[in-house]
C-alpha cells in the first residue's frame, strides 16, 4: 500500500506532503518564502496500517476523482494518490463538493496517524 497526500495553499500557506508506504509514515512541511522545512518519520501501528489499507481499497474502488473547479475560497488544493497493491487512484480536491465520502475518511485517518512536525 502506498498513500501520497500533497496539500498547498489555504489559510496557512504550507506545502505539506504525507507519504505512507507500508508501515511507515513520513511528513514534510515547507513554508514558501521562508525556507522553513521540517520532516518527520514514524512507524505505523499494525491496526492503523490495516485500517488505512481498507480505506485505500475503498478509494481505489471509487476510481479517480478530479475536482476541476477553480481553487477553493482559500486557494488551497489537495492531491491524493493511492495504490492499494492491486489498483491505483488519483484524487484532486479544490472545492471538494464532488469528493466522495471514502476520500474524506481516508484523509481523516491519514491525519490521525501523521506525526506532528
HELIX and SHEET records of a PDB file:
HELIX    1   1 UNK A   46  UNK A   62  1                                  17    
HELIX    2   2 UNK A  101  UNK A  113  1                                  13    
SHEET    1   A 7 UNK A  36  UNK A  43  0                                        
SHEET    2   A 7 UNK A  24  UNK A  31 -1                                        
SHEET    3   A 7 UNK A  14  UNK A  21 -1                                        
SHEET    4   A 7 UNK A   2  UNK A   8 -1                                        
SHEET    5   A 7 UNK A  77  UNK A  83 -1                                        
SHEET    6   A 7 UNK A  88  UNK A  93 -1                                        
SHEET    7   A 7 UNK A  65  UNK A  66  1                                        
END                                                                             
